Amino acid sequence: MTRSLRARFAIVAVVTALAAAGAVGGAVQGLFERHVEREMLAELDADLRFLVRVLAAQDGSATLTVQPLPDPRFQEPLSGLYWQVRHDETGTVLRSPSLAGFEIPLPADSLRAGDRHRHIVIGPERGKMIVLERRVANGAGAPAGYRVAVAMDRKVMEAANRAFVMDLLPVLASIGAGLMAAFALQGAIALWPVQRARQALRDLRAGRRDRLGGALPAELEGLAADFDGMLDAQRHSTRLARERAADLAHGLRTPLALLGARTRELRERGEAEAAAAIEAVTAGIDARITRELARAHIRGPGPRSGPTPLAPAVARIAGALARMPAGGDLAWRQAIPPALLAPVDEGDLTELLGALLENAAHWARSEVCITATAEPGAVVLLIEDDGPGIPAQHRAAALARGVRLDPDRSGTGLGLAIADDIIRAYGGALRLEEAAQGGLRVRISLPSQN
């Protein structure tokens, strides 16, 4: 069974519409068939009465005073409408030309004068036909003992039924189409709360709302309440985990500071090799602490996250770096639409831009260019410098934690790694490319919240 609710509604709609149209068609066809049979029996009864009235006896034989009978089908061979008069004692038979010499096989029957019986017999074309027979009373102008019968082939009724069914099919098709349209509308109305719930979840993830309650119909309020309770518990657990990670990281700073002091003592006593070993270990621990502290402060997508105006944030951080020795001699070029919004929390955006722009200022020779554009479904930010760049084979390593491609330059090697952590938290992607000036281009793609 398919998992799609739309497919299930469609299957139920088609099956129900076909079943309903078939049931209506069968019921109407059955009613019409009974109606046609009643009408034809009434017609046969009228022909039978007429035949009895015009029946006369001449020289002991039955004859008709009116020739032919009014319905022309009695004159057409095998037309499906027949009459027959038979004397029980002599076996003399008078029949309509439509019988073409065939004698209606009337069953042995005991009829009183004036009685009318109905039979189903085999006709001249080996098909069933309905027979009405009546014994003529003495007062009808003919001696008793004459069995007068009129018959109609069932193919006449079947032809009428077929014609009716052919006329009924377009009506049944319209009924089926109408039912399927009604079911489609019903399905759309039934699935509307699902679409509303999906939009509410999108808004929740994008930070446009902080709870699911109130966004769903009354029948789903219990589900919304349970979801909000689970969301609150998750937020609480996440907050505690971040606080504990930050507490642990800060708690390790003191032992690291003591190790640093011990390293200096060892170096002053001439034990440079031991001091270098300790410094290597403490540098790795310090880099890990720095990154974990940065991770602990990443808010990520949530009720309070984004969007944040991008141009003012870039101008603020670039201006701060331009006042520092590392960026004071650089030309900071910015091409960002004033109305462009970054789908990132303001604090996370500051951390992200700070890490990337500080890294660009650290390596640039003369300028840093920042551009941003809005593309279908994403906001793309490019940060380029004219420094030495990173060879293609080393770009993946540059995103690893604490990796420094040039050990002669100061720094922790965490700027790109921290930026990558923030971007991944928002479902985006960071790529390292070669800039037009020959330096490094950092391409950031963040999914928009539209």
C-alpha positions in Angstrom: 0.0 0.0 0.0 1.4 3.4 -1.0 2.5 5.8 1.8 1.1 8.8 0.0 -2.2 10.1 1.4 -3.0 11.7 -2.0 -2.5 8.4 -3.7 -4.8 6.7 -1.2 -7.5 9.4 -1.6 -7.2 9.0 -5.4 -7.5 5.2 -5.2 -10.5 5.4 -2.9 -12.1 8.1 -5.0 -11.7 6.1 -8.3 -12.9 2.9 -6.7 -15.9 4.5 -5.0 -16.8 6.6 -8.1 -16.7 3.5 -10.3 -18.7 1.4 -7.8 -21.3 4.1 -7.3 -21.7 4.7 -11.0 -21.9 0.9 -11.6 -24.5 0.5 -8.8 -26.6 3.4 -10.1 -26.3 2.1 -13.6 -27.3 -1.4 -12.6 -30.2 -0.1 -10.5 -31.5 2.2 -13.2 -31.1 -0.4 -15.9 -33.0 -3.0 -13.8 -35.8 -0.5 -13.2 -35.9 0.3 -16.9 -36.0 -3.3 -17.8 -38.9 -4.0 -15.5 -40.6 -0.9 -16.8 -40.1 -2.1 -20.4 -41.4 -5.5 -19.6 -44.5 -4.1 -18.0 -45.1 -1.9 -20.9 -44.6 -4.7 -23.4 -46.9 -7.0 -21.4 -49.5 -4.2 -21.4 -49.0 -3.9 -25.2 -49.4 -7.7 -25.6 -52.5 -7.7 -23.4 -54.0 -4.9 -25.6 -53.2 -7.0 -28.8 -54.6 -10.1 -27.2 -57.9 -8.3 -26.4 -58.1 -6.9 -29.9 -57.4 -10.3 -31.4 -60.2 -11.8 -29.3 -62.6 -9.1 -30.4 -62.0 -9.6 -34.1 -62.0 -13.4 -33.9 -64.9 -15.1 -35.7 -65.8 -18.7 -36.8 -66.7 -19.5 -40.3 -67.6 -23.1 -41.3 -66.1 -24.3 -38.1 -62.8 -22.5 -38.7 -61.4 -19.5 -36.9 -61.0 -16.4 -38.9 -60.3 -12.7 -38.3 -62.9 -10.1 -39.2 -60.2 -7.4 -39.5 -57.1 -8.1 -41.7 -54.4 -7.3 -40.9 -54.0 -6.4 -37.2 -53.0 -2.7 -36.6 -49.3 -3.3 -35.7 -47.4 -3.9 -38.9 -44.9 -6.1 -37.2 -47.4 -8.9 -37.2 -47.0 -8.9 -41.0 -43.1 -8.9 -41.1 -41.5 -12.3 -40.9 -39.6 -13.0 -37.7 -40.2 -9.4 -36.5 -40.5 -10.5 -32.9 -44.2 -9.9 -32.5 -46.6 -12.8 -33.2 -50.1 -14.1 -32.7 -51.6 -17.5 -33.0 -55.1 -19.1 -32.7 -55.4 -22.9 -32.2 -58.3 -25.2 -31.8 -57.6 -27.8 -29.1 -59.9 -30.5 -30.6 -59.1 -30.2 -34.3 -55.6 -28.8 -34.0 -56.5 -26.1 -36.6 -54.0 -23.2 -36.3 -54.3 -19.7 -37.5 -51.2 -17.6 -37.1 -49.6 -14.3 -38.0 -47.4 -14.0 -41.1 -44.6 -12.9 -38.8 -44.3 -16.5 -37.5 -43.2 -17.6 -41.0 -44.9 -21.0 -40.6 -43.6 -21.6 -37.1 -46.1 -22.8 -34.5 -45.9 -21.4 -31.0 -45.4 -24.4 -28.6 -48.0 -23.6 -26.1 -47.7 -25.8 -23.0 -50.5 -28.0 -21.8 -52.5 -25.7 -19.7 -56.0 -25.8 -18.2 -57.7 -22.5 -19.0 -61.1 -21.4 -18.2 -62.9 -19.1 -20.5 -61.6 -15.6 -20.0 -58.5 -16.7 -18.1 -55.2 -15.2 -19.2 -51.9 -17.0 -18.7 -48.3 -16.0 -19.3 -45.6 -18.4 -20.5 -41.9 -18.3 -21.5 -41.3 -20.5 -24.6 -38.7 -21.0 -27.3 -39.4 -18.8 -30.4 -38.8 -19.3 -34.1 -35.2 -18.1 -33.8 -34.5 -20.4 -30.8 -34.7 -17.4 -28.5 -37.0 -17.0 -25.5 -40.2 -15.2 -26.0 -43.1 -14.1 -23.7 -46.5 -15.5 -24.5 -49.9 -14.3 -23.3 -52.8 -16.7 -24.0 -56.5 -16.6 -23.4 -59.3 -19.1 -24.0 -62.1 -17.5 -26.1 -65.6 -17.6 -24.4 -68.7 -18.6 -26.3 -69.9 -15.1 -26.2 -66.9 -13.8 -28.2 -68.3 -15.1 -31.5 -66.3 -18.3 -31.7 -66.9 -21.7 -30.2 -65.1 -22.6 -27.0 -61.9 -24.5 -27.3 -59.9 -21.8 -29.1 -56.6 -20.8 -27.5 -55.7 -17.3 -28.6 -52.0 -16.3 -27.9 -49.9 -13.3 -28.7 -46.1 -13.4 -28.2 -43.1 -11.1 -28.2 -39.5 -12.1 -28.6 -37.3 -11.1 -25.7 -34.8 -9.7 -28.2 -37.2 -6.8 -28.6 -36.8 -6.0 -24.9 -33.1 -6.6 -25.0 -32.7 -4.2 -27.9 -34.6 -1.5 -26.0 -32.4 -2.2 -22.9 -29.2 -1.9 -25.0 -30.4 1.3 -26.5 -31.2 2.6 -23.0 -27.8 1.5 -21.6 -26.0 3.3 -24.5 -28.0 6.5 -23.7 -27.2 5.9 -20.0 -23.5 5.6 -20.3 -22.7 9.3 -20.7 -24.9 10.0 -17.7 -23.0 7.4 -15.6 -19.7 8.8 -16.9 -20.8 12.3 -15.8 -21.8 10.9 -12.4 -18.5 9.2 -12.0 -16.6 12.3 -13.0 -18.7 14.4 -10.6 -18.0 12.0 -7.8 -14.3 12.0 -8.4 -14.3 15.8 -8.5 -16.1 15.8 -5.2 -13.7 13.3 -3.7 -10.8 15.4 -5.1 -12.2 18.5 -3.4 -12.8 16.5 -0.2 -9.2 15.2 -0.3 -7.8 18.7 -0.8 -9.8 19.9 2.2 -8.7 16.9 4.2 -5.0 17.3 3.3 -5.1 21.1 3.9 -4.2 20.7 7.6 -1.2 18.5 6.6 0.0 21.3 4.3 -0.6 23.8 7.1 1.4 21.7 9.5 4.3 21.4 7.0 4.3 25.2 6.6 4.3 25.6 10.3 7.3 23.3 10.6 9.1 25.2 7.9 8.4 28.4 9.8 9.5 26.8 13.0 12.8 25.7 11.5 13.4 29.0 9.8 12.8 30.9 13.1 9.6 32.6 12.1 7.7 31.0 15.0 8.9 29.3 18.2 6.0 26.8 18.7 3.7 24.6 16.7 0.6 25.2 18.8 -2.1 27.3 17.2 -1.0 26.4 13.7 -3.0 23.1 13.5 -6.7 22.4 13.5 -8.5 21.6 16.7 -8.4 17.9 16.0 -4.5 18.0 16.0 -4.1 20.2 19.1 -3.0 17.2 21.1 -0.3 16.4 18.5 0.9 20.0 18.5 1.0 20.1 22.3 3.1 16.9 22.4 5.4 18.2 19.7 5.9 21.5 21.5 6.6 19.6 24.8 9.2 17.5 23.0 10.7 20.7 21.4 10.9 22.4 24.8 12.7 19.4 26.3 15.1 19.3 23.4 15.9 23.0 23.7 16.4 22.6 27.4 18.7 19.7 26.9 20.6 21.5 24.2 21.0 24.6 26.4 22.3 22.5 29.3 24.7 20.6 26.9 26.1 23.9 25.6 26.5 25.3 29.0 28.3 22.2 30.2 30.6 22.2 27.2 31.4 25.9 27.8 32.0 25.3 31.5 34.3 22.3 30.7 36.2 24.3 28.1 36.6 27.3 30.5 37.6 24.9 33.2 40.4 23.5 31.1 41.8 27.0 30.5 43.3 27.1 34.1 45.3 23.8 33.8 46.5 24.9 30.3 47.7 28.2 31.8 49.6 26.3 34.5 51.1 24.0 31.8 52.1 27.1 29.9 53.9 28.5 33.0 55.6 25.1 33.5 56.7 25.2 29.8 58.3 28.5 30.3 60.1 27.3 33.4 61.5 24.3 31.5 62.7 26.5 28.6 64.4 28.9 31.1 66.2 25.9 32.6 67.4 24.9 29.2 65.0 21.9 28.7 63.8 23.2 25.3 62.9 19.7 24.0 60.6 18.9 26.9 59.1 22.4 26.7 58.4 22.0 22.9 56.7 18.6 23.5 54.4 20.1 26.1 53.7 23.1 24.0 52.6 20.9 21.1 50.2 19.0 23.3 48.8 22.1 24.9 48.4 23.9 21.5 46.3 21.0 20.3 44.2 21.0 23.4 43.8 24.8 23.3 42.7 24.6 19.6 40.1 22.0 20.4 38.8 24.1 23.3 38.6 27.1 21.1 36.6 25.3 18.5 34.3 23.6 21.0 33.6 27.0 22.6 32.7 28.4 19.2 30.4 25.4 18.6 28.8 25.8 22.0 27.9 29.4 21.1 26.4 28.5 17.7 22.7 29.0 18.0 21.8 27.5 14.7 18.4 27.7 13.0 15.7 28.2 15.5 13.1 30.6 16.8 15.5 33.5 17.3 17.7 32.9 14.3 17.8 35.3 11.3 17.3 36.7 8.9 20.0 39.4 9.5 20.8 42.3 7.2 24.1 41.3 5.6 25.6 44.6 4.4 25.7 46.4 7.8 27.2 43.3 9.5 30.0 43.1 6.9 30.6 46.9 7.1 30.9 46.7 10.9 33.3 43.8 11.1 35.4 45.1 8.1 35.6 48.5 9.7 36.8 47.0 13.0 39.5 45.0 11.2 40.6 48.0 9.2 41.4 49.7 12.4 43.7 46.9 13.5 47.3 46.5 12.4 46.6 43.4 10.3 43.9 45.1 8.2 44.9 48.7 8.3 46.9 48.7 5.1 44.2 46.7 3.1 41.6 48.0 0.8 38.2 46.6 1.9 35.8 46.4 -1.1 32.1 45.5 -0.5 29.4 44.9 -3.1 26.3 43.7 -1.2 22.7 44.8 -2.0 21.5 46.9 1.0 18.2 44.9 1.3 19.9 41.4 1.2 19.2 39.4 4.3 21.4 36.5 5.5 19.3 33.5 6.9 21.6 33.4 10.0 21.2 34.5 13.6 22.9 37.8 14.2 25.4 36.3 16.7 26.3 33.4 14.4 26.7 35.8 11.5 29.1 38.0 13.5 31.1 34.9 14.5 31.1 33.6 10.9 32.1 36.9 9.3 34.7 37.6 12.0 36.4 34.3 11.4 36.4 34.6 7.6 37.3 38.3 7.3 40.1 37.9 9.9 41.5 35.0 7.9 41.3 37.0 4.7 43.0 40.0 6.4 45.7 37.7 7.8 46.7 36.5 4.3 45.8 39.4 1.9 48.5 41.5 0.4 46.5 44.6 -0.6 42.8 44.0 -0.7 39.8 42.0 0.4 36.6 41.8 -1.6 33.2 40.8 -0.2 30.3 40.3 -2.5 26.9 38.7 -2.0 23.9 37.8 -4.3 20.5 36.3 -3.9 20.1 33.2 -6.0 17.1 30.9 -6.4 16.7 29.2 -3.0 20.0 30.5 -1.5 22.1 33.5 -0.5 25.7 33.3 -1.8 28.5 35.2 -0.1 32.0 35.5 -1.7 35.1 36.6 0.3 38.2 37.0 -1.8 41.7 38.1 -1.0 44.9 38.6 -3.1 47.1 36.5 -0.9 49.0 33.3 -1.7 45.8 31.2 -1.7 45.5 27.5 -0.9 46.5 24.9 -3.5 43.6 22.6 -4.5 45.1 19.5 -2.9 45.3 21.3 0.5 41.9 22.9 0.6 40.2 19.9 2.3 42.9 19.9 5.0 42.4 23.7 5.6 38.8 23.0 6.9 40.1 20.4 9.5 40.4 21.6 13.0 43.6 23.2 14.1 45.4 22.7 10.8 47.9 25.4 9.9 49.2 25.3 6.4 52.0 27.7 7.2 53.5 27.1 10.6 55.6 30.3 10.3 52.5 32.5 10.4 50.7 33.1 13.7 47.2 31.9 14.3 45.3 28.9 15.5 44.2 27.5 12.1 40.6 27.4 13.3 39.0 30.3 11.4 37.8 28.3 8.3 36.9 25.3 10.5 34.7 27.4 12.8 33.1 29.1 9.8 32.4 25.7 8.3 30.8 24.5 11.5 28.4 27.5 11.6 27.5 27.1 7.9 26.8 23.4 8.3 24.5 24.2 11.3 22.3 26.2 8.9 22.3 23.6 6.2 24.6 25.6 4.0 27.9 24.8 2.3 31.4 26.3 2.2 33.8 25.9 -0.7 37.4 27.0 -1.1 38.3 28.2 -4.6 40.9 30.3 -6.4 40.1 34.0 -6.5 40.4 36.1 -9.6 43.4 37.9 -8.0 45.1 34.6 -7.4 44.3 34.4 -3.7 41.7 32.5 -1.9 38.0 32.7 -2.6 35.6 31.4 0.1 32.2 30.7 -1.4 29.3 30.4 1.1 25.9 29.2 0.1 23.1 29.5 2.7 19.6 28.2 2.0 17.1 31.0 2.0 14.0 31.0 4.3 11.5 31.9 1.5 
